[in-house]
Amino acid sequence: MNIIPILGVGLIGALIAVILKEYKPEFKIYISIVSGIIIFFLVSSNLKSFIDLVTRFI
C-alpha cells in the first residue's frame, strides 16, 4: 500500500480546512468529509484484499 498519496490528501485537506476556518467556518466540515471519502477510496482496494484474506482463514 502506498502511504504517500493518503498522507498527502490528509495533510492538504487539514491545511485547507484550517485556512478556510478563518473565513468560512462551515466549510471546514465539508473539506474534512471530502478528504475522508478520498482517503477511503484510496484504501478500499487494499481493504478488499485484506477482507478476502480474513475470510479465507475463517
PDBQT receptor file of N, H, CA, C and O in Angstrom, charges set to zero:
ATOM      1  N   MET A   1       0.856  -1.178   0.000  1.00  0.00    +0.000 N 
ATOM      2  CA  MET A   1       0.000   0.000   0.000  1.00  0.00    +0.000 C 
ATOM      3  C   MET A   1       0.897   1.234   0.000  1.00  0.00    +0.000 C 
ATOM      4  O   MET A   1       1.831   1.342   0.795  1.00  0.00    +0.000 OA
ATOM      5  N   ASN A   2       0.606   2.123  -0.871  1.00  0.00    +0.000 N 
ATOM      6  H   ASN A   2      -0.152   2.035  -1.516  1.00  0.00    +0.000 HD
ATOM      7  CA  ASN A   2       1.382   3.354  -0.975  1.00  0.00    +0.000 C 
ATOM      8  C   ASN A   2       0.787   4.406  -0.038  1.00  0.00    +0.000 C 
ATOM      9  O   ASN A   2      -0.334   4.872  -0.241  1.00  0.00    +0.000 OA
ATOM     10  N   ILE A   3       1.543   4.764   0.972  1.00  0.00    +0.000 N 
ATOM     11  H   ILE A   3       2.454   4.386   1.137  1.00  0.00    +0.000 HD
ATOM     12  CA  ILE A   3       1.035   5.642   2.022  1.00  0.00    +0.000 C 
ATOM     13  C   ILE A   3       1.171   7.115   1.648  1.00  0.00    +0.000 C 
ATOM     14  O   ILE A   3       0.496   7.960   2.237  1.00  0.00    +0.000 OA
ATOM     15  N   ILE A   4       2.026   7.441   0.683  1.00  0.00    +0.000 N 
ATOM     16  H   ILE A   4       2.574   6.755   0.204  1.00  0.00    +0.000 HD
ATOM     17  CA  ILE A   4       2.298   8.838   0.339  1.00  0.00    +0.000 C 
ATOM     18  C   ILE A   4       1.048   9.572  -0.163  1.00  0.00    +0.000 C 
ATOM     19  O   ILE A   4       0.789  10.679   0.307  1.00  0.00    +0.000 OA
ATOM     20  N   PRO A   5       0.261   9.015  -1.094  1.00  0.00    +0.000 N 
ATOM     21  CA  PRO A   5      -0.951   9.744  -1.521  1.00  0.00    +0.000 C 
ATOM     22  C   PRO A   5      -1.969   9.928  -0.392  1.00  0.00    +0.000 C 
ATOM     23  O   PRO A   5      -2.639  10.959  -0.323  1.00  0.00    +0.000 OA
ATOM     24  N   ILE A   6      -2.085   8.941   0.482  1.00  0.00    +0.000 N 
ATOM     25  H   ILE A   6      -1.541   8.104   0.426  1.00  0.00    +0.000 HD
ATOM     26  CA  ILE A   6      -3.024   9.043   1.595  1.00  0.00    +0.000 C 
ATOM     27  C   ILE A   6      -2.579  10.150   2.549  1.00  0.00    +0.000 C 
ATOM     28  O   ILE A   6      -3.383  10.963   3.006  1.00  0.00    +0.000 OA
ATOM     29  N   LEU A   7      -1.294  10.160   2.833  1.00  0.00    +0.000 N 
ATOM     30  H   LEU A   7      -0.640   9.500   2.462  1.00  0.00    +0.000 HD
ATOM     31  CA  LEU A   7      -0.738  11.203   3.695  1.00  0.00    +0.000 C 
ATOM     32  C   LEU A   7      -0.901  12.583   3.063  1.00  0.00    +0.000 C 
ATOM     33  O   LEU A   7      -1.220  13.555   3.749  1.00  0.00    +0.000 OA
ATOM     34  N   GLY A   8      -0.680  12.661   1.759  1.00  0.00    +0.000 N 
ATOM     35  H   GLY A   8      -0.420  11.872   1.202  1.00  0.00    +0.000 HD
ATOM     36  CA  GLY A   8      -0.826  13.935   1.055  1.00  0.00    +0.000 C 
ATOM     37  C   GLY A   8      -2.249  14.465   1.100  1.00  0.00    +0.000 C 
ATOM     38  O   GLY A   8      -2.464  15.650   1.355  1.00  0.00    +0.000 OA
ATOM     39  N   VAL A   9      -3.213  13.601   0.855  1.00  0.00    +0.000 N 
ATOM     40  H   VAL A   9      -3.038  12.639   0.648  1.00  0.00    +0.000 HD
ATOM     41  CA  VAL A   9      -4.616  14.022   0.894  1.00  0.00    +0.000 C 
ATOM     42  C   VAL A   9      -4.994  14.478   2.297  1.00  0.00    +0.000 C 
ATOM     43  O   VAL A   9      -5.697  15.475   2.462  1.00  0.00    +0.000 OA
ATOM     44  N   GLY A  10      -4.533  13.759   3.296  1.00  0.00    +0.000 N 
ATOM     45  H   GLY A  10      -3.961  12.949   3.163  1.00  0.00    +0.000 HD
ATOM     46  CA  GLY A  10      -4.842  14.134   4.673  1.00  0.00    +0.000 C 
ATOM     47  C   GLY A  10      -4.236  15.476   5.068  1.00  0.00    +0.000 C 
ATOM     48  O   GLY A  10      -4.906  16.310   5.675  1.00  0.00    +0.000 OA
ATOM     49  N   LEU A  11      -2.973  15.680   4.725  1.00  0.00    +0.000 N 
ATOM     50  H   LEU A  11      -2.428  15.002   4.231  1.00  0.00    +0.000 HD
ATOM     51  CA  LEU A  11      -2.307  16.934   5.077  1.00  0.00    +0.000 C 
ATOM     52  C   LEU A  11      -2.880  18.126   4.311  1.00  0.00    +0.000 C 
ATOM     53  O   LEU A  11      -3.096  19.191   4.889  1.00  0.00    +0.000 OA
ATOM     54  N   ILE A  12      -3.122  17.950   3.026  1.00  0.00    +0.000 N 
ATOM     55  H   ILE A  12      -2.946  17.085   2.557  1.00  0.00    +0.000 HD
ATOM     56  CA  ILE A  12      -3.690  19.042   2.232  1.00  0.00    +0.000 C 
ATOM     57  C   ILE A  12      -5.106  19.367   2.692  1.00  0.00    +0.000 C 
ATOM     58  O   ILE A  12      -5.481  20.536   2.776  1.00  0.00    +0.000 OA
ATOM     59  N   GLY A  13      -5.890  18.336   2.988  1.00  0.00    +0.000 N 
ATOM     60  H   GLY A  13      -5.585  17.387   2.919  1.00  0.00    +0.000 HD
ATOM     61  CA  GLY A  13      -7.245  18.567   3.497  1.00  0.00    +0.000 C 
ATOM     62  C   GLY A  13      -7.238  19.306   4.818  1.00  0.00    +0.000 C 
ATOM     63  O   GLY A  13      -8.042  20.213   5.033  1.00  0.00    +0.000 OA
ATOM     64  N   ALA A  14      -6.328  18.920   5.705  1.00  0.00    +0.000 N 
ATOM     65  H   ALA A  14      -5.675  18.183   5.530  1.00  0.00    +0.000 HD
ATOM     66  CA  ALA A  14      -6.246  19.594   7.005  1.00  0.00    +0.000 C 
ATOM     67  C   ALA A  14      -5.781  21.037   6.843  1.00  0.00    +0.000 C 
ATOM     68  O   ALA A  14      -6.301  21.933   7.508  1.00  0.00    +0.000 OA
ATOM     69  N   LEU A  15      -4.818  21.266   5.975  1.00  0.00    +0.000 N 
ATOM     70  H   LEU A  15      -4.396  20.538   5.435  1.00  0.00    +0.000 HD
ATOM     71  CA  LEU A  15      -4.318  22.620   5.742  1.00  0.00    +0.000 C 
ATOM     72  C   LEU A  15      -5.406  23.515   5.156  1.00  0.00    +0.000 C 
ATOM     73  O   LEU A  15      -5.577  24.650   5.601  1.00  0.00    +0.000 OA
ATOM     74  N   ILE A  16      -6.135  23.023   4.170  1.00  0.00    +0.000 N 
ATOM     75  H   ILE A  16      -5.995  22.101   3.809  1.00  0.00    +0.000 HD
ATOM     76  CA  ILE A  16      -7.223  23.809   3.573  1.00  0.00    +0.000 C 
ATOM     77  C   ILE A  16      -8.319  24.075   4.605  1.00  0.00    +0.000 C 
ATOM     78  O   ILE A  16      -8.887  25.166   4.645  1.00  0.00    +0.000 OA
ATOM     79  N   ALA A  17      -8.616  23.076   5.440  1.00  0.00    +0.000 N 
ATOM     80  H   ALA A  17      -8.154  22.190   5.409  1.00  0.00    +0.000 HD
ATOM     81  CA  ALA A  17      -9.650  23.259   6.466  1.00  0.00    +0.000 C 
ATOM     82  C   ALA A  17      -9.248  24.334   7.468  1.00  0.00    +0.000 C 
ATOM     83  O   ALA A  17     -10.085  25.135   7.886  1.00  0.00    +0.000 OA
ATOM     84  N   VAL A  18      -7.986  24.358   7.854  1.00  0.00    +0.000 N 
ATOM     85  H   VAL A  18      -7.306  23.708   7.514  1.00  0.00    +0.000 HD
ATOM     86  CA  VAL A  18      -7.523  25.369   8.810  1.00  0.00    +0.000 C 
ATOM     87  C   VAL A  18      -7.553  26.760   8.185  1.00  0.00    +0.000 C 
ATOM     88  O   VAL A  18      -7.931  27.734   8.837  1.00  0.00    +0.000 OA
ATOM     89  N   ILE A  19      -7.154  26.845   6.925  1.00  0.00    +0.000 N 
ATOM     90  H   ILE A  19      -6.848  26.054   6.395  1.00  0.00    +0.000 HD
ATOM     91  CA  ILE A  19      -7.159  28.148   6.243  1.00  0.00    +0.000 C 
ATOM     92  C   ILE A  19      -8.580  28.657   6.057  1.00  0.00    +0.000 C 
ATOM     93  O   ILE A  19      -8.851  29.832   6.303  1.00  0.00    +0.000 OA
ATOM     94  N   LEU A  20      -9.494  27.786   5.624  1.00  0.00    +0.000 N 
ATOM     95  H   LEU A  20      -9.273  26.831   5.423  1.00  0.00    +0.000 HD
ATOM     96  CA  LEU A  20     -10.873  28.207   5.378  1.00  0.00    +0.000 C 
ATOM     97  C   LEU A  20     -11.646  28.459   6.663  1.00  0.00    +0.000 C 
ATOM     98  O   LEU A  20     -12.665  29.149   6.639  1.00  0.00    +0.000 OA
ATOM     99  N   LYS A  21     -11.181  27.912   7.794  1.00  0.00    +0.000 N 
ATOM    100  H   LYS A  21     -10.353  27.351   7.814  1.00  0.00    +0.000 HD
ATOM    101  CA  LYS A  21     -11.876  28.090   9.063  1.00  0.00    +0.000 C 
ATOM    102  C   LYS A  21     -11.950  29.568   9.456  1.00  0.00    +0.000 C 
ATOM    103  O   LYS A  21     -12.905  29.992  10.106  1.00  0.00    +0.000 OA
ATOM    104  N   GLU A  22     -10.964  30.334   9.069  1.00  0.00    +0.000 N 
ATOM    105  H   GLU A  22     -10.188  29.989   8.541  1.00  0.00    +0.000 HD
ATOM    106  CA  GLU A  22     -10.951  31.756   9.416  1.00  0.00    +0.000 C 
ATOM    107  C   GLU A  22     -11.995  32.545   8.631  1.00  0.00    +0.000 C 
ATOM    108  O   GLU A  22     -12.552  33.515   9.145  1.00  0.00    +0.000 OA
ATOM    109  N   TYR A  23     -12.265  32.137   7.390  1.00  0.00    +0.000 N 
ATOM    110  H   TYR A  23     -11.813  31.349   6.973  1.00  0.00    +0.000 HD
ATOM    111  CA  TYR A  23     -13.182  32.889   6.533  1.00  0.00    +0.000 C 
ATOM    112  C   TYR A  23     -14.594  32.316   6.543  1.00  0.00    +0.000 C 
ATOM    113  O   TYR A  23     -15.569  33.048   6.712  1.00  0.00    +0.000 OA
ATOM    114  N   LYS A  24     -14.694  31.018   6.363  1.00  0.00    +0.000 N 
ATOM    115  H   LYS A  24     -13.901  30.424   6.226  1.00  0.00    +0.000 HD
ATOM    116  CA  LYS A  24     -15.993  30.334   6.327  1.00  0.00    +0.000 C 
ATOM    117  C   LYS A  24     -15.904  29.081   7.208  1.00  0.00    +0.000 C 
ATOM    118  O   LYS A  24     -15.498  28.022   6.730  1.00  0.00    +0.000 OA
ATOM    119  N   PRO A  25     -16.274  29.189   8.470  1.00  0.00    +0.000 N 
ATOM    120  CA  PRO A  25     -16.131  28.040   9.377  1.00  0.00    +0.000 C 
ATOM    121  C   PRO A  25     -16.948  26.813   8.965  1.00  0.00    +0.000 C 
ATOM    122  O   PRO A  25     -16.569  25.686   9.283  1.00  0.00    +0.000 OA
ATOM    123  N   GLU A  26     -18.054  27.019   8.266  1.00  0.00    +0.000 N 
ATOM    124  H   GLU A  26     -18.362  27.935   8.008  1.00  0.00    +0.000 HD
ATOM    125  CA  GLU A  26     -18.884  25.874   7.880  1.00  0.00    +0.000 C 
ATOM    126  C   GLU A  26     -18.235  25.026   6.794  1.00  0.00    +0.000 C 
ATOM    127  O   GLU A  26     -18.611  23.866   6.626  1.00  0.00    +0.000 OA
ATOM    128  N   PHE A  27     -17.272  25.568   6.054  1.00  0.00    +0.000 N 
ATOM    129  H   PHE A  27     -16.967  26.511   6.191  1.00  0.00    +0.000 HD
ATOM    130  CA  PHE A  27     -16.592  24.792   5.017  1.00  0.00    +0.000 C 
ATOM    131  C   PHE A  27     -15.590  23.804   5.593  1.00  0.00    +0.000 C 
ATOM    132  O   PHE A  27     -15.172  22.875   4.901  1.00  0.00    +0.000 OA
ATOM    133  N   LYS A  28     -15.199  23.989   6.847  1.00  0.00    +0.000 N 
ATOM    134  H   LYS A  28     -15.538  24.744   7.409  1.00  0.00    +0.000 HD
ATOM    135  CA  LYS A  28     -14.234  23.091   7.473  1.00  0.00    +0.000 C 
ATOM    136  C   LYS A  28     -14.757  21.662   7.503  1.00  0.00    +0.000 C 
ATOM    137  O   LYS A  28     -14.009  20.726   7.217  1.00  0.00    +0.000 OA
ATOM    138  N   ILE A  29     -16.014  21.482   7.841  1.00  0.00    +0.000 N 
ATOM    139  H   ILE A  29     -16.621  22.242   8.074  1.00  0.00    +0.000 HD
ATOM    140  CA  ILE A  29     -16.592  20.146   7.916  1.00  0.00    +0.000 C 
ATOM    141  C   ILE A  29     -16.714  19.521   6.526  1.00  0.00    +0.000 C 
ATOM    142  O   ILE A  29     -16.531  18.313   6.369  1.00  0.00    +0.000 OA
ATOM    143  N   TYR A  30     -17.021  20.336   5.522  1.00  0.00    +0.000 N 
ATOM    144  H   TYR A  30     -17.169  21.317   5.649  1.00  0.00    +0.000 HD
ATOM    145  CA  TYR A  30     -17.129  19.814   4.154  1.00  0.00    +0.000 C 
ATOM    146  C   TYR A  30     -15.778  19.331   3.645  1.00  0.00    +0.000 C 
ATOM    147  O   TYR A  30     -15.688  18.268   3.032  1.00  0.00    +0.000 OA
ATOM    148  N   ILE A  31     -14.742  20.100   3.893  1.00  0.00    +0.000 N 
ATOM    149  H   ILE A  31     -14.816  20.964   4.390  1.00  0.00    +0.000 HD
ATOM    150  CA  ILE A  31     -13.399  19.709   3.468  1.00  0.00    +0.000 C 
ATOM    151  C   ILE A  31     -12.976  18.429   4.187  1.00  0.00    +0.000 C 
ATOM    152  O   ILE A  31     -12.362  17.554   3.575  1.00  0.00    +0.000 OA
ATOM    153  N   SER A  32     -13.290  18.310   5.454  1.00  0.00    +0.000 N 
ATOM    154  H   SER A  32     -13.788  19.021   5.951  1.00  0.00    +0.000 HD
ATOM    155  CA  SER A  32     -12.939  17.112   6.218  1.00  0.00    +0.000 C 
ATOM    156  C   SER A  32     -13.660  15.882   5.684  1.00  0.00    +0.000 C 
ATOM    157  O   SER A  32     -13.064  14.811   5.579  1.00  0.00    +0.000 OA
ATOM    158  N   ILE A  33     -14.925  16.027   5.351  1.00  0.00    +0.000 N 
ATOM    159  H   ILE A  33     -15.410  16.898   5.436  1.00  0.00    +0.000 HD
ATOM    160  CA  ILE A  33     -15.698  14.900   4.825  1.00  0.00    +0.000 C 
ATOM    161  C   ILE A  33     -15.165  14.471   3.461  1.00  0.00    +0.000 C 
ATOM    162  O   ILE A  33     -15.012  13.277   3.201  1.00  0.00    +0.000 OA
ATOM    163  N   VAL A  34     -14.883  15.431   2.597  1.00  0.00    +0.000 N 
ATOM    164  H   VAL A  34     -15.007  16.400   2.809  1.00  0.00    +0.000 HD
ATOM    165  CA  VAL A  34     -14.369  15.103   1.257  1.00  0.00    +0.000 C 
ATOM    166  C   VAL A  34     -13.003  14.430   1.364  1.00  0.00    +0.000 C 
ATOM    167  O   VAL A  34     -12.732  13.467   0.647  1.00  0.00    +0.000 OA
ATOM    168  N   SER A  35     -12.148  14.922   2.241  1.00  0.00    +0.000 N 
ATOM    169  H   SER A  35     -12.367  15.705   2.824  1.00  0.00    +0.000 HD
ATOM    170  CA  SER A  35     -10.835  14.302   2.439  1.00  0.00    +0.000 C 
ATOM    171  C   SER A  35     -10.988  12.872   2.947  1.00  0.00    +0.000 C 
ATOM    172  O   SER A  35     -10.277  11.974   2.496  1.00  0.00    +0.000 OA
ATOM    173  N   GLY A  36     -11.894  12.661   3.864  1.00  0.00    +0.000 N 
ATOM    174  H   GLY A  36     -12.472  13.390   4.230  1.00  0.00    +0.000 HD
ATOM    175  CA  GLY A  36     -12.131  11.314   4.379  1.00  0.00    +0.000 C 
ATOM    176  C   GLY A  36     -12.643  10.355   3.320  1.00  0.00    +0.000 C 
ATOM    177  O   GLY A  36     -12.251   9.188   3.290  1.00  0.00    +0.000 OA
ATOM    178  N   ILE A  37     -13.516  10.842   2.455  1.00  0.00    +0.000 N 
ATOM    179  H   ILE A  37     -13.835  11.790   2.480  1.00  0.00    +0.000 HD
ATOM    180  CA  ILE A  37     -14.043   9.995   1.374  1.00  0.00    +0.000 C 
ATOM    181  C   ILE A  37     -12.944   9.635   0.385  1.00  0.00    +0.000 C 
ATOM    182  O   ILE A  37     -12.865   8.493  -0.067  1.00  0.00    +0.000 OA
ATOM    183  N   ILE A  38     -12.100  10.599   0.048  1.00  0.00    +0.000 N 
ATOM    184  H   ILE A  38     -12.165  11.527   0.416  1.00  0.00    +0.000 HD
ATOM    185  CA  ILE A  38     -10.991  10.327  -0.877  1.00  0.00    +0.000 C 
ATOM    186  C   ILE A  38     -10.032   9.310  -0.269  1.00  0.00    +0.000 C 
ATOM    187  O   ILE A  38      -9.583   8.393  -0.956  1.00  0.00    +0.000 OA
ATOM    188  N   ILE A  39      -9.717   9.465   1.011  1.00  0.00    +0.000 N 
ATOM    189  H   ILE A  39     -10.081  10.210   1.570  1.00  0.00    +0.000 HD
ATOM    190  CA  ILE A  39      -8.827   8.510   1.674  1.00  0.00    +0.000 C 
ATOM    191  C   ILE A  39      -9.470   7.129   1.722  1.00  0.00    +0.000 C 
ATOM    192  O   ILE A  39      -8.784   6.125   1.535  1.00  0.00    +0.000 OA
ATOM    193  N   PHE A  40     -10.771   7.063   1.967  1.00  0.00    +0.000 N 
ATOM    194  H   PHE A  40     -11.329   7.879   2.119  1.00  0.00    +0.000 HD
ATOM    195  CA  PHE A  40     -11.458   5.767   1.989  1.00  0.00    +0.000 C 
ATOM    196  C   PHE A  40     -11.353   5.071   0.638  1.00  0.00    +0.000 C 
ATOM    197  O   PHE A  40     -11.107   3.867   0.584  1.00  0.00    +0.000 OA
ATOM    198  N   PHE A  41     -11.536   5.810  -0.453  1.00  0.00    +0.000 N 
ATOM    199  H   PHE A  41     -11.737   6.788  -0.410  1.00  0.00    +0.000 HD
ATOM    200  CA  PHE A  41     -11.439   5.186  -1.770  1.00  0.00    +0.000 C 
ATOM    201  C   PHE A  41     -10.014   4.778  -2.107  1.00  0.00    +0.000 C 
ATOM    202  O   PHE A  41      -9.811   3.801  -2.827  1.00  0.00    +0.000 OA
ATOM    203  N   LEU A  42      -9.026   5.503  -1.604  1.00  0.00    +0.000 N 
ATOM    204  H   LEU A  42      -9.191   6.297  -1.019  1.00  0.00    +0.000 HD
ATOM    205  CA  LEU A  42      -7.639   5.097  -1.820  1.00  0.00    +0.000 C 
ATOM    206  C   LEU A  42      -7.305   3.815  -1.063  1.00  0.00    +0.000 C 
ATOM    207  O   LEU A  42      -6.494   3.014  -1.527  1.00  0.00    +0.000 OA
ATOM    208  N   VAL A  43      -7.919   3.618   0.088  1.00  0.00    +0.000 N 
ATOM    209  H   VAL A  43      -8.578   4.269   0.466  1.00  0.00    +0.000 HD
ATOM    210  CA  VAL A  43      -7.637   2.454   0.919  1.00  0.00    +0.000 C 
ATOM    211  C   VAL A  43      -8.525   1.269   0.555  1.00  0.00    +0.000 C 
ATOM    212  O   VAL A  43      -8.167   0.129   0.851  1.00  0.00    +0.000 OA
ATOM    213  N   SER A  44      -9.653   1.503  -0.068  1.00  0.00    +0.000 N 
ATOM    214  H   SER A  44      -9.943   2.430  -0.309  1.00  0.00    +0.000 HD
ATOM    215  CA  SER A  44     -10.652   0.450  -0.287  1.00  0.00    +0.000 C 
ATOM    216  C   SER A  44     -10.138  -0.710  -1.132  1.00  0.00    +0.000 C 
ATOM    217  O   SER A  44     -10.550  -1.848  -0.908  1.00  0.00    +0.000 OA
ATOM    218  N   SER A  45      -9.260  -0.462  -2.087  1.00  0.00    +0.000 N 
ATOM    219  H   SER A  45      -8.925   0.462  -2.268  1.00  0.00    +0.000 HD
ATOM    220  CA  SER A  45      -8.744  -1.570  -2.894  1.00  0.00    +0.000 C 
ATOM    221  C   SER A  45      -7.906  -2.513  -2.040  1.00  0.00    +0.000 C 
ATOM    222  O   SER A  45      -7.996  -3.730  -2.200  1.00  0.00    +0.000 OA
ATOM    223  N   ASN A  46      -7.099  -1.977  -1.142  1.00  0.00    +0.000 N 
ATOM    224  H   ASN A  46      -7.026  -0.988  -1.012  1.00  0.00    +0.000 HD
ATOM    225  CA  ASN A  46      -6.313  -2.823  -0.247  1.00  0.00    +0.000 C 
ATOM    226  C   ASN A  46      -7.184  -3.457   0.824  1.00  0.00    +0.000 C 
ATOM    227  O   ASN A  46      -6.875  -4.547   1.304  1.00  0.00    +0.000 OA
ATOM    228  N   LEU A  47      -8.248  -2.805   1.199  1.00  0.00    +0.000 N 
ATOM    229  H   LEU A  47      -8.499  -1.919   0.809  1.00  0.00    +0.000 HD
ATOM    230  CA  LEU A  47      -9.157  -3.347   2.199  1.00  0.00    +0.000 C 
ATOM    231  C   LEU A  47      -9.856  -4.597   1.676  1.00  0.00    +0.000 C 
ATOM    232  O   LEU A  47     -10.101  -5.536   2.435  1.00  0.00    +0.000 OA
ATOM    233  N   LYS A  48     -10.181  -4.614   0.379  1.00  0.00    +0.000 N 
ATOM    234  H   LYS A  48      -9.983  -3.851  -0.237  1.00  0.00    +0.000 HD
ATOM    235  CA  LYS A  48     -10.834  -5.777  -0.208  1.00  0.00    +0.000 C 
ATOM    236  C   LYS A  48      -9.923  -6.992  -0.152  1.00  0.00    +0.000 C 
ATOM    237  O   LYS A  48     -10.381  -8.087   0.174  1.00  0.00    +0.000 OA
ATOM    238  N   SER A  49      -8.665  -6.827  -0.456  1.00  0.00    +0.000 N 
ATOM    239  H   SER A  49      -8.293  -5.937  -0.721  1.00  0.00    +0.000 HD
ATOM    240  CA  SER A  49      -7.752  -7.969  -0.396  1.00  0.00    +0.000 C 
ATOM    241  C   SER A  49      -7.562  -8.445   1.042  1.00  0.00    +0.000 C 
ATOM    242  O   SER A  49      -7.400  -9.643   1.274  1.00  0.00    +0.000 OA
ATOM    243  N   PHE A  50      -7.579  -7.536   2.004  1.00  0.00    +0.000 N 
ATOM    244  H   PHE A  50      -7.711  -6.563   1.816  1.00  0.00    +0.000 HD
ATOM    245  CA  PHE A  50      -7.486  -7.925   3.411  1.00  0.00    +0.000 C 
ATOM    246  C   PHE A  50      -8.724  -8.708   3.842  1.00  0.00    +0.000 C 
ATOM    247  O   PHE A  50      -8.599  -9.706   4.551  1.00  0.00    +0.000 OA
ATOM    248  N   ILE A  51      -9.895  -8.282   3.436  1.00  0.00    +0.000 N 
ATOM    249  H   ILE A  51      -9.997  -7.471   2.860  1.00  0.00    +0.000 HD
ATOM    250  CA  ILE A  51     -11.137  -8.993   3.782  1.00  0.00    +0.000 C 
ATOM    251  C   ILE A  51     -11.134 -10.389   3.158  1.00  0.00    +0.000 C 
ATOM    252  O   ILE A  51     -11.553 -11.354   3.797  1.00  0.00    +0.000 OA
ATOM    253  N   ASP A  52     -10.667 -10.501   1.919  1.00  0.00    +0.000 N 
ATOM    254  H   ASP A  52     -10.327  -9.717   1.400  1.00  0.00    +0.000 HD
ATOM    255  CA  ASP A  52     -10.576 -11.814   1.285  1.00  0.00    +0.000 C 
ATOM    256  C   ASP A  52      -9.625 -12.738   2.046  1.00  0.00    +0.000 C 
ATOM    257  O   ASP A  52      -9.893 -13.930   2.196  1.00  0.00    +0.000 OA
ATOM    258  N   LEU A  53      -8.516 -12.178   2.523  1.00  0.00    +0.000 N 
ATOM    259  H   LEU A  53      -8.298 -11.210   2.401  1.00  0.00    +0.000 HD
ATOM    260  CA  LEU A  53      -7.563 -12.978   3.299  1.00  0.00    +0.000 C 
ATOM    261  C   LEU A  53      -8.177 -13.444   4.613  1.00  0.00    +0.000 C 
ATOM    262  O   LEU A  53      -7.987 -14.595   5.007  1.00  0.00    +0.000 OA
ATOM    263  N   VAL A  54      -8.905 -12.578   5.290  1.00  0.00    +0.000 N 
ATOM    264  H   VAL A  54      -9.060 -11.643   4.970  1.00  0.00    +0.000 HD
ATOM    265  CA  VAL A  54      -9.510 -12.959   6.568  1.00  0.00    +0.000 C 
ATOM    266  C   VAL A  54     -10.610 -13.997   6.362  1.00  0.00    +0.000 C 
ATOM    267  O   VAL A  54     -10.721 -14.943   7.142  1.00  0.00    +0.000 OA
ATOM    268  N   THR A  55     -11.420 -13.828   5.325  1.00  0.00    +0.000 N 
ATOM    269  H   THR A  55     -11.330 -13.059   4.692  1.00  0.00    +0.000 HD
ATOM    270  CA  THR A  55     -12.497 -14.805   5.101  1.00  0.00    +0.000 C 
ATOM    271  C   THR A  55     -11.949 -16.164   4.660  1.00  0.00    +0.000 C 
ATOM    272  O   THR A  55     -12.612 -17.184   4.844  1.00  0.00    +0.000 OA
ATOM    273  N   ARG A  56     -10.768 -16.186   4.090  1.00  0.00    +0.000 N 
ATOM    274  H   ARG A  56     -10.229 -15.357   3.941  1.00  0.00    +0.000 HD
ATOM    275  CA  ARG A  56     -10.173 -17.457   3.710  1.00  0.00    +0.000 C 
ATOM    276  C   ARG A  56      -9.769 -18.259   4.949  1.00  0.00    +0.000 C 
ATOM    277  O   ARG A  56      -9.814 -19.489   4.932  1.00  0.00    +0.000 OA
ATOM    278  N   PHE A  57      -9.378 -17.573   6.017  1.00  0.00    +0.000 N 
ATOM    279  H   PHE A  57      -9.342 -16.574   6.031  1.00  0.00    +0.000 HD
ATOM    280  CA  PHE A  57      -8.980 -18.254   7.243  1.00  0.00    +0.000 C 
ATOM    281  C   PHE A  57     -10.170 -18.670   8.107  1.00  0.00    +0.000 C 
ATOM    282  O   PHE A  57     -10.032 -19.526   8.980  1.00  0.00    +0.000 OA
ATOM    283  N   ILE A  58     -11.317 -18.080   7.872  1.00  0.00    +0.000 N 
ATOM    284  H   ILE A  58     -11.429 -17.385   7.162  1.00  0.00    +0.000 HD
ATOM    285  CA  ILE A  58     -12.487 -18.406   8.711  1.00  0.00    +0.000 C 
ATOM    286  C   ILE A  58     -13.172 -19.639   8.213  1.00  0.00    +0.000 C 
ATOM    287  O   ILE A  58     -14.172 -20.066   8.789  1.00  0.00    +0.000 OA
TER     288      ILE A  58
